[in-house]
């Protein structure tokens, strides 16, 4: 039964991707992207990746769609015809490469093969030692924040740099001349979104905090929690308008959140060194190595959550606070 | 080739098709936003490949269960790699969108042909 369901979901993915490419209305493409992400999240869940499914649902289907739509507001909604000269060459290249990829596919281990090379090295070590070394059951969180802590630190810095880059490119101090449209007031005057939003936001925040602090025991962690909390604030901004949202949670506060989050992560690493261990070796933080690792992981997950939440919010506000030019509409 | 073989390779076939659909949008479409849509399909295809690799027959999500013996768990490593990549993906996608917004403000168009004519 699961097999039929997963075949169905995978086929839907291909159909959605085809529709995304064929449509000339970019608004439709953005909505299809959201559906595509949701289908992808369902696929991940069937493939036993609960943490990844949670991330894809929060980030892919939620935040990406909103950022895409706010970028479309600043550009144009319709795509003019494709480059006819290049279409045929592109089709030939794509078909030939697909054939090569399919030819290579049948040398890969089949889905679920327990003897595939990927399952033979490192993964058994993680599965066997997480309980003894960390004292909590979620192996994904253990690998993310401790075994491969360097990797995650790098990823947090990439998110940080991307957020700073977006803020540089879309400067907040944009001109206020007559060529720019007035900022919109949000959905304040629409009863249903407002009533539903007011009900949803507190629960979204609560769920975000649960995912943040329960990440060691169930699916979750800093990345997912940061995205969920950012989604709650984005919903607030959509309902109440940019001005009210920025008064409640200013751009400077978002910047502080990003900087504090990523430096908290780095600082834990340095403290480990000062206490006589190696960089990001949390076992030296407390007298008991297992408790030390747990403390370190809780702190760096908090840092990840703060950095991701701040980065996604400041990216959203960089797009949403910018006013489109009247002439270009 | 049996039915089990076909279902066992279906994920990889979908990966190849999605990858190439995204690639097609990147090279054949003239609209800059459409190129970014293609790029994110391409990226999702890679995510699907990694997550397909983590599955083990009869396995479950890698959250250890107490008092259960001989439970098979799927591989946590590809999951960790993709989990962080998804968040990095949205950050880099928005960097691309920000550049597109600036191009639109400067040239009044996001069609590749019109941009080349304008220069």
Interface residues (C-beta under 8 A of the other chain):
Chain A: X3 X7 X10 X11 X13 X14 X17 X18 X20 X21 X26 X29 X33 X36 X37 X40 X43 X44 X47 X48 X49 X50 X51 X52 X55 X56 X59 X60 X63 X64 X67 X68 X71 X72 X74 X75 X76 X79 X80 X81 X82 X83 X86 X87 X90 X91 X93 X94 X97 X98 X101 X102 X105 X106 X108 X110 X111 X112 X113 X114 X116 X118 X119 X122 X123 X126 X127 X130 X131 X137 X138 X139 X140 X142 X143 X144 X148 X151 X152 X155 X158 X159 X162 X163 X165 X166 X169 X170 X217 X218 X219 X221 X223 X226 X227 X308 X311 X312 X315 X318 X319 X322 X325 X327 X328
Chain B: X5 X7 X8 X9 X10 X11 X12 X13 X14 X16 X17 X18 X19 X20 X21 X22 X23 X24 X25 X27 X28 X29 X30 X31 X33 X34 X37 X38 X40 X41 X44 X47 X48 X51 X52 X53 X54 X55 X56 X57 X59 X60 X61 X62 X63 X64 X65 X66 X72 X73 X74 X75 X76 X77 X78 X79 X80 X81 X82 X83 X84 X85 X86 X87 X88 X89 X90 X91 X92 X93 X94 X95 X97 X98 X99 X100 X101 X102 X104 X105 X108 X109 X110 X111 X112 X113
